[in-house]
Amino acid sequence: MEFSNFFSQIVSFPILISHILIIPIIFYAFFIEKRDNHSFYLFLKKRGLLILFLISLVATLGSLIYSSVIGFDPCVLCIWQRIFLFPQVIILAIALKKKYSGIVDYLIPLTIIGGIIALYHVYISLGFNQLGIPCGANPGETSCLIQYVNEFGYITIPVMSLTVYAYILALQIFIKKQLNKA
């Protein structure tokens, strides 16, 4: 368990920082007017697709390390979240190669669906399940309520997933807005 604790701490710190920064980043990227000469705005505009690719790649690798290297069995909701995240790495790699930012139109639905599943996963991991959708109720299934990771008192694997989906969606919407301006 030594490596799993180390890895969880390494992964959780950027998540914590991102939780602190997400509101100012979203506010700046979407609501500040006359920003065409601001370096952060120009950086996102120029490197948005690359950042999307890197976020999805790191999230995919982190997920695979947790399950394949550390040995945390993914629950049903984790598997569904992976279904909507993993293809984005390949699609974004192709889009980067072809320099095609319009791909976000096809990725946004994947991100929204994966984000809804992640939000529900966080919801039930907090002890709520009024929708009655079971997770891990069958013999041999991993329960969605198992907390393999709990850093800083709230960062669990479902919270990490929801954070990734939130950042990916925000960046996809930002790129889409830039394409609509052009």
Secondary structure, 3 states (H helix, E strand, C coil): CHHHHHHHHHHHHHHHHHHHHHHHHHHHHHHCCCCCCCHHHHHHHHHHHHHHHHHHHHHHHHHHHHHHHHCCCCCHHHHHHHHHHHHHHHHHHHHHHHCCHHHHHHHHHHHHHHHHHHHHHHHHHCCCCCCCCCCCCCCCCCCCCCCCCCECCCECHHHHHHHHHHHHHHHHHHHHHHHHHC
